[in-house]
Amino acid sequence: MTRIDAHQHFWKYDPPEFSWVTDQMAALRRDFLPEEFARELSANAMDASIAVQSSQSDKGTTFLLNLAVMHKTIAGVVGWVDLRAANVRDRLREYSRYKKLRGFRHIVQSEPDDRFLLQDDFMRGLACLKEFNFTYDILIYPKQLPAAVELAKRMPEQPFVVDHAAKPLIRSKEIDDWAKQMRELAAAPNVNCKLSGLITEADWNRWQPEDFTPYFEVLFNAFGPERLMFGSDWPVCLVAGTYSSVKQLIAAYIAQRFGADAEKRSVEQAIFGETAARFYGIETA
């Protein structure tokens, strides 16, 4: 089985482009490239990854696609394209020539309109993705979950995956509204979810494994292992922990919940590779 990290980033650090990197995140103010990440994969018994956009530009997408050509450890790319553009179908047709480009993402969490996902021009662009077999990563905060629920209902044929489990408020231990809405979202069979980016939603310096258990319970009950996938969110995770600590957090929960060896192995295979391979259409050995 190919073990796939379903969510990580590469970039050449440029201060104006990465204005979201605050003083608290100063460790991220440098380049992060495949040579360094390959060592993390190897050290943590992972084989490949999905490189996800961090720049909302065609230049950023091209940067990732060029890296993917040069590095076999990049199994797929989630890029950015202006889904609101009048020529979006032509742009998607051009991008469909790139074998490793598997889908797209927009940083919806930063949009002031909590119902941005449902804006007419954005939905017109989303409606074009299925024609070219592209997936879509939903990056939102909990307050934007109602729009995501409605989107999934309106577009039942489009494959969606929720990044970072919609960023639950782990630091303040709020769970009820998020849990209800994630269950509603999981009711749509075309929606998957990434177990990624969670330690950065907890207290960066004092989080404990048990802080995440209630959230994992919701996600595993709602989606099941067959629609959940591990993502390190490297290098962003480094503000709150190591790659190893992120992976171990999820592995420990699986071991605690699925005691039988055969069942545990099956769940691990899904979370650490099979779900991502199936969702993104990655060929595995």
N, C-alpha and C positions, 0 to 999 in steps of 0.2 A: 504493500500500500504506500502511495505517495503521501507524505505528511505535509499538509499545506497550511501555512499561516495566511489566513484570509484577509488580513488588513494590516498593512504597514506603509511607510512613506519613504521617499527619497527626495532630497533637495540640495541645491547649492544655495547657501544662505544669502539672501539679499534683504537688508533691513526694511526698505519700503514695501516689498512684497510680503514680508512676514511680520507685519506690524502687530499681529495677534500674539507674537511671542513677547510676553511681558518680562519685567525684571525678575519676577519669581521663576520664570522659565528660562533663565539665562543659559542654562546648560544646552539649550537647543539652538543657540546662536552660533552655529557652525555648519559645515557641510555634512550630510549623511548620505553615503553612497553604497553601492552593492558590495564592494570589497569588504567593508566593515561589517555589513549585515550578514554576509555569508558566514562569517565566523560565529555570529550569534545563532544562525540556523544550525550549523554543525554542532556547536556546544550543547544545543537543546534538542538534538535528534529530530530536527525538522528538515525537510527536503527542498521546499520551494515556497513561494509567496505570491500573493496578489498585491501589486503596487498600486496604491490608491492616490488620486490627485490631492495635492495640497495647494495648488495654484489654479485659480479660475481663469485660465487662458489657454488658447490653442498651443502656445509655446510650451506651457507646462505639460500638456498631453504629449506633444512631440518629444519632449525631454524623456518622459517615461518610456515611450515606445522605442526610442533609440537605445535606452539602457536595456530594455527587454531583448532586443536583437543581440546584444553583446553578452548577456548573462542568462544562462540556462536556469538559474535559480528563480528567475522571475517567470512564473507560470502564466500570469495574466496581468492585464492593466485595466484599472478603472479610471478613465480620464474625465475630462470636462469638455463640453461643447455647449454653445449657446442654444439651449432648447427653445428659446423665445424668438430666435431669428427666423425671418421669412424663408430663408434658404436652408433650413435645418435638415430637410430630407436629402438635399444634395450633399451637405457636409457629412451626414451619416453614411451616405453611399461611398464617399471618398474614404472615410475611416474604416469601412467594412473590408477594405483591402488588407488591413493589418490583422494578421492571424491572432496575435496575442491581445488585441484590444477586445475586452469582453463586455464592457459596460461603461456607464457614465454616472457622475455624481455632481450635484450642485450643493453648495454650502448653505442649505436652507435654514439652518439654525441661526444664521446671521441676518436673515430677512426680517424686516419689521412687521410684515403682515403674517400673522400666525396661520393664515389660510393660503399662503403663497403657493403651496403644492396644487391648489385647485384653481389658480388663475387661468383664464382661458388660453392665453398664449403659451403658458408653460405646459398645460395639458395637451395642447396641439403637438408640441414637441415630443412629449412623452409617448403620445400615440404612435409616433413614427418608429420608436425603438424596436418593437416586436418585428416589424418588417425586415429588419437587418439582424435579428437574433441577438440584440443587445439587452443586457440586464440594467437595472437601476438601483443604486444605493441610496437609501433615504437617511439623510443626516439631519436630525432634528432634536429639539429639546422636548421634554414632556408636555409643555403647553401646546405644542404643535401636533400632538398625537391625534386629536379628533380629526384634523384634516387628513392625516395619513390613513386613518380608518376609512374615511369616505373615499379617498383616492383608490385604495385597494378594492373597494366594492365597485367603483366605476370602471376599473380596468382589470377585470379578473384574469385576463390572458397574459398580462405583463408580469414577468418575474421581478419581484422586489426583494431587497434585503435591508433590514434596519441596522444601521451602524450603531455600535456602542449601546445597543439595547435602548436607544432613545435617551441616553444619558440620565438615568434615574438619580434622584437627589439623595445619594447614599450618605453624603457628609452630614445632612440634617435628619437622616433616617426616615424621610418621607417615602411612603410606598403605596398607600391605598389607591389614590387616583391613577397613578402610573400603572399599577397592577391591573386595575379594571380595564384601562384602555389598551394595555398590551394584550390582554386576553381577547378583547374585541378584535384587535389587529390580527392576532394569531388565528382567529376563526376563518380568515381568508387563506385558502390553501396555497395561493401564489406568493405568500409572504414568508420569508426566512428571517433569521436574526443572527447578528454577530455577538459573540461573547468577547467583546473587545472594549477597550477604553474605559473600563470600569474603575480601575484604581485611581484614575485622575478625577473621578467624581466623588471619591472618598477623601478623608483627611490624608494629605500627601505624606505626612510625617508619622502619623500614628495609627494608620489603618491596621486592622486585624482580619484574618480570614473569615471570622464569624460575622463581620460586618456585611458580607456579601451573600450569606446563606439565604436570607429571605428573598432576595432578588433572583438568585439562581433557582430557588424553588418555583417561583412564578414562571420563569422562562422555560424550565424543563417541563413543567406541567402543561404549559400553554402550547409550546411549539414541538416538544419532543426532540430527541437527539437528531432525528432525520432532517430537521429544519434549523438546527443550530450549528454554528461554526466558530472555531477559535480564531481570534485575531490578536496579535500582540500590541498593535498600535505603536510599534517602534518607529521612530525614536521618541514620540510624545510621551510614552509610558515612563521614560527615564526621569521625568520630574518627580515621580512617585515610587519608582521601583525598578528592578532589573527585568530583562526579558524573562529570565528564569523564574522570577517571583510571579510574574503574570501567568506563565504557563502552569506553574505548580499550584497556583490558586485554583485553577479550573480542574486540574488533574486530581487534586485532593478532594474536591467536592464530588467528582465522579466516583472516586474510590469509596468515599463515605456513603454515597447514596446507592451505588450499584455494587453490592458486596460480592455476588457470584462472579467468579473469574470470567466465565464465558460471556455473561451479560456486560460486565465491565469492559471487556475487550471490544465488544460490538459497539458500545457507546463511544469509547475512545476513538475507534476507527471512524465513526461518523463525525464527531466533533473536530478531530484533528486532521481531517482530510476528505472523507467521502462526501460530506454535505457540500463543501466548497467546490470540489471537483464537479459534482453534478450540477450545482447552481450555475457556475461560471463556464461549464462545458470544457473542463480541462481534461485532456487525455492523460491517463495514469497507467503506470506499469502494472 
